[in-house]
Amino acid sequence: MGKNFNNGKTFLEKRYTEELELDDAVHTAILTLKEGFEGQMTADNIEVGICDSNGFRRLEPSHVKDYLANIP
C-alpha cells in the first residue's frame, strides 16, 4: 500500500470480519487500494491475488475488470 499504509490499514481494520465472503474481501481490498491510488485503476495496472486453502492464485484481468466495474 506504500505511502498510504496507515490509512489503508485503518480502512481494512474497520471492514474486516472473520465471516467476510471472498467476493466481499476482494471488493474491500480493491477499495482499500483505491484509497491511496494515484490515477485511474484499471485491470491493466493492478493485480489481485487470492491465498486460501487451495494455494495462491492471481485473478485474471477480466475478473479484476468485473470487480472494478462495481467500485464507485
C-alpha positions as CSV (number, residue, x, y, z in Angstrom):
1,M,0.0,0.0,0.0
2,G,3.0,2.2,0.1
3,K,2.8,5.7,1.4
4,N,-0.8,5.3,2.5
5,F,-0.2,2.2,4.5
6,N,-1.7,3.6,7.7
7,N,-4.9,4.8,6.0
8,G,-5.2,1.5,4.2
9,K,-4.7,-0.5,7.4
10,T,-7.3,1.5,9.3
11,F,-9.7,1.1,6.4
12,L,-9.3,-2.7,6.4
13,E,-9.5,-2.9,10.2
14,K,-12.9,-1.2,10.1
15,R,-14.3,-3.5,7.4
16,Y,-12.7,-6.9,8.1
17,T,-14.6,-9.7,9.8
18,E,-13.9,-13.5,10.1
19,E,-17.2,-14.1,8.2
20,L,-16.2,-12.0,5.2
21,E,-17.0,-13.8,1.9
22,L,-14.3,-14.0,-0.8
23,D,-16.2,-11.6,-3.1
24,D,-16.6,-9.1,-0.3
25,A,-12.9,-9.5,0.7
26,V,-11.7,-8.8,-2.9
27,H,-14.1,-5.8,-3.1
28,T,-12.8,-4.4,0.2
29,A,-9.2,-5.0,-0.9
30,I,-9.7,-3.0,-4.1
31,L,-11.5,-0.2,-2.2
32,T,-8.5,-0.1,0.2
33,L,-6.1,0.1,-2.7
34,K,-8.2,2.8,-4.3
35,E,-7.8,5.0,-1.2
36,G,-4.2,5.6,-2.0
37,F,-4.1,5.0,-5.7
38,E,-2.9,7.9,-7.9
39,G,-4.7,7.9,-11.3
40,Q,-7.2,5.6,-12.8
41,M,-7.3,2.0,-11.6
42,T,-7.8,-0.5,-14.4
43,A,-7.4,-4.2,-14.8
44,D,-4.1,-3.4,-16.6
45,N,-2.4,-1.6,-13.7
46,I,-3.5,-3.6,-10.6
47,E,-3.3,-7.3,-9.7
48,V,-5.4,-9.1,-7.3
49,G,-4.0,-12.2,-5.6
50,I,-6.0,-14.7,-3.5
51,C,-4.4,-17.0,-1.0
52,D,-6.7,-19.7,0.5
53,S,-6.7,-23.4,1.4
54,N,-6.2,-24.1,-2.3
55,G,-3.0,-22.1,-2.5
56,F,-2.2,-18.8,-4.2
57,R,-3.6,-17.5,-7.5
58,R,-3.9,-14.2,-9.3
59,L,-7.3,-13.2,-10.7
60,E,-7.4,-12.9,-14.5
61,P,-7.6,-9.2,-15.7
62,S,-11.2,-9.9,-16.9
63,H,-12.2,-10.8,-13.3
64,V,-10.4,-7.7,-11.9
65,K,-12.3,-5.6,-14.5
66,D,-15.6,-7.1,-13.2
67,Y,-14.7,-6.1,-9.7
68,L,-13.6,-2.6,-10.8
69,A,-17.0,-2.1,-12.6
70,N,-18.7,-2.4,-9.2
71,I,-16.4,0.2,-7.4
72,P,-17.8,3.7,-7.3
